[in-house]
């Protein structure tokens, strides 16, 4: 068997300005996630670490370092402060990039549960490095990506809620993410400047969610009342106002 992957690439044309992804059946009997790039293909596991490795017999470097901290805590040795070295952080960064490629591909496929899992995991990496690295520049090399990952995490969670027609829940998720991202930009205004695209994207999406949400009876009547007044249909407006009063739980009689 030839090691040349040219025939595979020719059969799966690369499309610029798009995320080219697919699910294939692996020779080990498990499904694999593939992403087509201009110069080749990335292949990832759907679960666990994307490259399938288990560093130090853990499912990831993050789990390995978290376990080291937990061992110190259980042994009552937290006075021996755990500090991530520059090499530790490099391992974590390379690993986080793998998860980034995977959740980007999974978002394209609409696998929102796994996107939520992987984005939550990368946010945990940022928190861990922020707590256990004593190098400000290394901390920032992770932290600068927080707004984007918060946005992607919110998109995944909100999409899951919308699949169940929980529009209020979805809207709440998006609005909380907007608040978190704005707080980030306010905190790091001297390093990153003005808000980037994440807030604009989520605000626009929030409006779209509102548009998809079915109106309650009160919202429908209020909207019709405003339209009737605008058209000077005062008799209809009076009837709609009476219907709204009837819906008021505090009405008399």
N, C-alpha and C positions, 0 to 999 in steps of 0.2 A: 504494500500500500504506500502510495506517495505521500510525503509530508506537505506537498504543495496545496495550499488552500485556494488557489486561483479559481478552480471550477466552482467552489462554493460561493466565492465572491461574485463570479459572473452570473450565477443563478439568483443572487439576491442583490439587486442593483441598489446602490447608495443614492438616496434622495436628499440633496442639500436642503437646508432650512427646515428640516423635519427631524423628529426623533424616530429612527428606524429600529423597531424592536419586534421580537416575536418569542413565542414559547416553543421549545422543541423537546422531544423525548431523548434523554441521554442514554448512553450505552449501559449505564448502571441501573436503568429502569426508573430513574427519577427525572422529572421535568426540569429543564434548564431555561434560563432567561438569556436571550442574546440581544445585543445591541450592535447594529451595523454602523461602523465609522467609515470615514473616507478611505482609510488605509487598512481596514480589516474588520474584525469582529471581536467584541467583548462577550465572553460567556460567563454567566454567574449562576450560583445556586439561588434558589428562591427563598431559602431559609438558612439561618445560621450566618456565618461570615460569607460574603459573596464569593470568595475564591475557594471556599470549602476547607480552608486550613483551620487548625485548632492550636494556636500558639500556647505553649506550656500546658497543653491538654485542657485549655479553656476554649469557650466558643468564640472568644475575641481577646485582643489585648486589653480592651476596656474591662472586661470581666476579670482578667488576670490581675490588673492593678487594683481594681475594686476589692478583690479577694485579699490582696496583701494588706490593704487598709483595714479590712474587717478582722483579719488575724491579729493585727496590732491592737485593735480596739478590744477584742475578746481577751487578749493577754494582758490588758491593762497597761499597755506600753505606748499610749498615744502621746506621751510626753516626748517620745522619740518620733518627732514629726516626720511623716512620710513626705518626701519631695520627689517630684518627677524630674528626671534628668532630661537634657535636650534630646538624647536618643530615644528615651521613653516617649516623649512628645512627638517625635518623628514617626514612630511606629503608630501612635494613635492618629496622627494626621493622615498617614497613608491609608490606614484602615477606614477612616471617616470618608475619604474620597471614594473608596469602593462602595460604601453604603450610599453615597450621593448618587453615583452612577446607577445603582440599583433602584433607588426610590424614584429617580427621574424616569427610568424605563417603566416602572410599575405604574406611575401616574398616567403615562401614555396608554397603558393597557386597562386603566380603570380599576386596578387592584388597590382600592383605597385603604383597606385594612392593613396591608403590608406597608404601604406608604406611611401610614400613621405610626406603625411599629418602628420603621427605620428612621424616620425624622425624629421621633421621640428619643431614640437611641443616640442620634448625633447631638441632640440638645443636651443629653446627659454627659456626653464627652466634653462639650464646652464647659459645663458646670464643673466637671471633675478637674479639667486643666486649670480653670480659674481658681479652684481651691488649692490644688496641690503643686502647681508650678510656681517657682519664685522669680520667674523671668517675665517681665511685663510685655516684652515684644512677642514672646512665644504665646502668652495668653491672648494677645490681640490677634495673632495669626489665626486663632480659632474663633474668637469672639466676633470678629468683623462679619462673619457669615450668619450670625444669629437671626437678623431680620428675615433673610431669605428662608431659612429653615423653619422659623416660626410661621411664615406665610404658607409654606408647603404643608406643614403639619395641620394648620387650620383648614386648608383646602381639603385635605384628606378626611379629617374628622367631620367637617361640614357636609362633604359629599356623602359620607355614610349616613348622616342624619337626614339628608334630603332624599336618599333612597327609601327611607321609611316615612317620608312626607312630614318629618319633624322640622318644619321650616323655622319655627321660633328658636328651636335648639341650634339649628345651623347658623341662624343670624347671630345668636349670642356668641357662638364660637368665633365667628368672624370679627365681631365687634371687640371681643376680648383680645384677639390677636392684634388688631389695630392699636389698641391701647398699649399692649406690650411693646410693639415696634416703635411707637411714638416715644415711649419712655426710654427706650434704648437710644434713639437718636438724640433725645434731650440730654441723656447722660454722657454721650460721647460726641457732642456737638463740636468740640474742639478738634476731634480726630477725623470725623467723617463728614462734617458739614450738614447740609440740608437733607431732609427725608428723601429717600430714593423711591423707586417704583412700587415697592411692596405695599405701602399704604394706599396709593392710588388704585392699585389693582384690587385690593380687598374692599375698598370703598365702592368701587364700581360693581364688584361681585355682590356686595351686600344689597345694592339697589336691584340687581337682577333677582336675588333671592326674594326680596319683598314683592317683586312683580310676579313670581311664580306661586307665592303663598296664597291660597284661597282666602277670600275675604270672609270675616265673620259677619253675622247678620247685622250687627251694629255698624261695622265698617262699611258694609254695602249700603245701608240706609243713609249713613252720613255722606257717602260719596254721591248718592242720588239726590240728597237734599241740596248739596252744594251745586250740583248741576242744574237742579230745578230753579234755584234762586238766581243763578247766572243767566238762565233763559227767561227769567221773570215769570215763571209758572208758579204763581203764589198759592193757588188753590192746592196744587199737587205738593208744594213745599209744606203747606200746613198739615196735610195728611201724613207726610213722611215724618214731620216733627212729632205728631201724635204717636206714630209707631215707635219712634225713638224713646218717647216718654214711657211708653208701655213696657219697653225693655229695661227701663231703669229699676233696679231692685229696691230702690228707696222711695219709689212713687207711693203716693197715698191711695187708699181704696183698693 
